[in-house]
Amino acid sequence: MRFSTRTKRELAHIIPENRCCCIAELSAFYDFNGYLMGNGSYLDINHSSPLVTRKILNLIKDLFPQAHTQILTKRAQLRKDQICTVRVLTREHAQLVYENLMHQKYLDTTPRILADPCCRRAYVRGAFLSHGSITNPAKTYHLEIFTDKSQVASKVHLSINSLGLESKITVRKGNIIVYLKNGEQIVTLLNLMGAHHALLKFESIRVLKDMRNQVNRLVNCETANVDKTIQAAIRQTEIVKFIEAHMPLSNLPPKLYEIARLRIDNPYATLKELGEMTRPPLSKSGVNYRFNQLAKISEKLGL
Ligand SMILES: [Zn+2]
């Protein structure tokens, strides 16, 4: 499954605790794909993903239990995918939902952004689920949210940046794109949106990639022998990082935990040097043995 799809799937399952944040997230879905139709007699929010549609429906049902809702699906023109619509029926209930979306607590900015940081995070999550994507970090660092509505783009841009990040804006094929290209900032945004599994995956790939880059720079001016030592060190680090992505390292048997920690703290040390750091000291083959044990554990976990 694509990294982006997996991240969205995780976010689609989050229902905020606070009512204010539920309304905030719903208002993002409305800003991107919502319409007050038939002269105000019903309210539609569209989405191409059934999973996200279900979330929109659940948010509406939790917030406005009295509202009558309907789910409609139709094939998108010229495209194979479906469009799902959550419809709030009757003028009274459509107006009730609309009023709630429009009358949240705002800051005095242009365009207006939500006053509470908790709500801004929920808004950005809704925006990302509406029209967002994230590239597999193994390829490149890129997260974006696009829309053809400039007010909505500015609102997303301002909301993200008010949370301490530096998103940028560009225009592509009639759409306005709000994007982040910095790995650390993408991690922070994933955290703010609540995508903790995606964050963990992103981080472990990022750490390895950074290390490979560092090592490649080193290897270029080292001998073949050193090269081999470093290749082994990378492999060992990879194994430890993989295990760490699945369980706390401290759950390992103490001897394996010791060597795993030493490897992480001394990425370029040789086996002999690592052996001198253990308590009590170990021979090179003793260190090697422990790494073989770690490799077995990582294989069991699916490496
Ligand atoms: Zn809130």
Boltz pocket constraint, residues with backbone or C-beta under 6 A from the ligand:
constraints:
  - pocket:
      binder: B
      contacts: [[A, 18], [A, 19], [A, 20], [A, 21], [A, 22], [A, 24], [A, 116], [A, 117], [A, 118], [A, 119], [A, 120]]
      max_distance: 6.0
